[in-house]
Amino acid sequence: MKTLLKFFPLNDRAKDIFYLVAVILVYAALGWAAGFIGMLTGWVPLLGWLINLIVWVIRLYCGLGIILVILQYAKIIR
């Protein structure tokens, strides 16, 4: 589990509820920004599918980051 947590450096800062909400908002904003960029460039024929794949990976990263920060805050994982 420690190997997985190395990929999410923001999660170590969530020690109280303020930082937990801040980290969740950062991940949500990152996912929204990636989706917005994907929407803007999705119509380009060859580049669109590649950008959509990258957006999907970024959203997956953000989703896992949110789940892990909540589990770390609840002290379910360390």
N, C-alpha and C positions, 0 to 999 in steps of 0.2 A: 504494500500500500504506500510505503514511503517513496517508492520510485514513481508512482502515479502522481503523488502530491508535489513532486519537484516540477512538474509541468504547469502548475497553477500557483505562481508566486504570490498572487494577491490574497490567497486564502490564509496565509500565516498572520495577516494583519487583523483578522476578524476576531478580536478578543471580547468586544462588547457589542451591544445591539446597534450602536451608531455605525461602527465599521462594518458590521454584517450587512446592514441596509446599503451602505455605500458601495461595498463590493458587489452586491447583487445588482445595483443600479449601473455600475460600470460594465458588468457582463451583459446586462440587458441593452445598454446603449451600444456596445460593440456589436451585438447581434443585430440590432436594428440598423446600424450604419452599414453593416455588410449586406443585409437584405436590400437596403436602399440602393447601394452601388450595384448589386445584382439586378435590381429592377431597371436601373438606368442603362446597363450594358447588356441586358438579356436579349435584346432584339438583334444584336450583331450575330450573323450566321455562324461563323466558326469560333468566335471568341465567347459567344453566349453560353454554350454548354460548359466550357472550361471555367468561366467565372461562376456559373451556378454551382459547379462542383466545389469550388473554393468557398463559396458562401455557405454551402451545406456543411463543410468541415468546420468553418468558423462558428456556425450556429451550434453544431455538436459540441465543440469545445466550450462554448459559453454555457450550454445546458449542463454539461458535466461539471463545470466550474461552480455553477449555482448549487447543484446538488451536493458537491463535496464541501463547499463552504458551510452549508446548513448542517451537514453531518459533523463537520469539525466543531462548529459552534455548540452543537448539542452534545459534544464529547462522545459521539458514537464511534468515530474513528479518530485516531491520533496521528 
